[in-house]
Amino acid sequence: MVSTLIDKHFQIHEASTADIPVLISHHRKMFEDIWKFRNIPLDSFKLDRMDSSYREKLSLELGSEMCKAWIIKQADLPVASGAISLSSMVPTPDDPSFHIAYVHSIFTENDCRKKGLADRIIKEIVEYCKSRRIGRIILHSSEAGWSVYLNNGFIVSNNVMSLNLSV
């Protein structure tokens, strides 16, 4: 695992399958924070089911080109992480490629927030996508993440719709 020094306190590395427990923990904490902010009661059953599905996704995709994740550590303790899932979409006039990256699971531990760690992960994601000639990066953001994404050139799109089917 190659680790890059961000500053004298933090190092970033691309996650491997050995990092799956950290990524699952951060993913869960991200949703717990979002629900608390929105005054939605925490539902352990839903969170446990999500953890199980995320573990399966990462186990299948993290070692391939379908999913990439990064972890930032401080003194060998994971304090922030984030990931992308790679997919294909239809080409558009602005991007004739069919490759697309979906940003997900960006999380920073409370005591390390406001130190630019999420920003660093986004910059890593953008550089990765540029190096792979991936022309589109999309995401869904919580209220807490908006400034990070806007400061990195993301724009808000008002024409997205979704339908969640119970499966």
Secondary structure, 3 states (H helix, E strand, C coil): CCEEECCCCEEEEECCHHHHHHHHHHHHHHHHHHHHHCCCCCCHHHHHHHHHHHHHHHHHHCCCCCEEEEEEEECCEEEEEEEEEEEECCCECCECCCEEEEEEEEEECHHHCCCCHHHHHHHHHHHHHHHCCCCEEEECCCHHHHHHHHHCCCCCCCCCCCCCCCC
